[in-house]
Amino acid sequence: MNIDTENQRQRQLLPDDPPPTATAAEDFTRNFALSTPQDRADEDDASVHEEGSLPASIGDDDYYDEKISIGDDDEDDIDIINEIKRLHSDDTTITQSTSDRELTERNLPDDTFSFLIYTNVCSPCFLCGIMVFLFQISIYVVLANDIIDCKVNDVTDCVKKKNPFGFPINVSIPVRISEVLAILISIIAQEDVRKAICLYRDGFDKGGLSSVFKGATLWKWTLSIVLRASEGLLGLVITFLLIMRSSSVLDLLLNFSAIEFVTNLDNVVFELAKEGFLGHTLKKEAKKLCRKSYYVNIEYANSYNAMVVSLGYFIVLFASFFGGWLYIYKQQRIGEYLCHQIFSQFGDDILPMLGTFTGLFYKHTKTFGDRASYRDDQPGGPLLAYCKNETRWTLSLTKDLITDEWNPCNWLAASSESESYSILSTTSSPWVVNTPSNRVAPLTHHFLMCYECTHVDNFCGDYGSCVPAGKYDQCICNEEKGRYGLRCEYSEPCQVVEAEGFSKEGGGQFTSKYYRLEDAVGSHVDT
């Protein structure tokens, strides 16, 4: 009992804590509000509400955009604001209608073409998107002008031009495999065309896109899709031409890498703008574009028509580009890009019979070492072909005694070692000749030239005209000007030759005047 009495006495001595009152709660709220840092601009704003309360425009995107633009270098502030937005959006989802469940979220692509959808026409962001597009198109036009050559005899005619795109005559198997892989990667990695199709598939919804991006209009949205798709398709075409023009794996990879940088230039410029290298305005809009999302009708995004559009995009591109690849491959295999007539001339100082092979050689159907061969129009004449065992082009005359077929490895004259698919590439390299004693000696003179007047400017000169004759061409010389030769390069011989008399054996002299007989060569008439 004494212990309980003592405890009661001590409790009476302690001061009683007053119960919490409304005034104390108000003081706590006021102290919390004063301890929270606020911008000076908010203190002067007439729209500031009572202390401790959130502004009425807490759900307005402009409010958050303004806050982020003031302190967008402070990542902590941005995270706090985004968290407040998320919490507020969670509270407001209760009042959303059931129709919102049929919407799907979308983001605009992170490139400069997206600036064209919602920014002002005269703004730096809109002009930046236009300038990047024009820069990309300018590079493509310059490349196309350098790739395509349709001039024939100073006249632009891509139909008559045999190889206006400058494709190689043929390529090796590693290059062929690299072509297929590069085309496949270029189609899959091409983002601009795919993004344009996705935007077109989702459609322009005034209640979705334009409500989030205030300046978005239908014509701007259409302009962005058209420019994005045209740049992407033109980039794919230029990429395909550069791939097919490459004659080695290294050239192919270099061309492919260079054009890929140009096609991704809009993405690179956007990243530079986002990092602040292109000014504060572009940085603000780039971050705004990455942060905001809009909603589209899920029926459009996941409908059967949307699936058809997406699949059709890949089917059309794969069919077009690999169809072009197959066509070029066939043309190269049959030697369509080769010269069909070759004029040859070989020195006869070591082997006199080589001088008789001067003239035209015609493309033959027989191939040696996956390379075309050339024959003259005489039965049993010489053969220009490729000897795969020795990896060189040769001039041969005899057939193999066992197979009774032409054997280019049993040669009279041969080029240096070469893996080229065209014999004309050996014109500037040394040739050798096989002497009667079976020794190899340097060939002092050799000349090889493509003889196709329809594909070479001013081939027949000023004194002749080119006349196509099937796969072969010929120059018709102007008889009035007295010209002759394969290219009308020689003047017609004189009709009368006068010379001083020459003595004959046994006395007397030869005549001093000689007349050229019509349709005769080497004849003379004494007078």
PyMOL commands that set and color helices and strands:
alter all, ss='L'
color gray80, all
select helices_A, chain A and resi 2-13+22-35+40-44+61-70+75-95+98-102+112-118+124-147+173-189+191-202+209-212+218-245+249-263+265-274+280-291+298-301+304-333+352-357+423-426+453-455+461-463+479-481
alter helices_A, ss='H'
color red, helices_A
select strands_A, chain A and resi 103-106+151-152+155-156+294-297+341-346+359-368+371-375+383-387+392-396+411-415+431-434+440-442+446-450+464-469+472-477+483-484+490-491+496-498+513-515
alter strands_A, ss='S'
color yellow, strands_A
deselect
rebuild
show_as cartoon
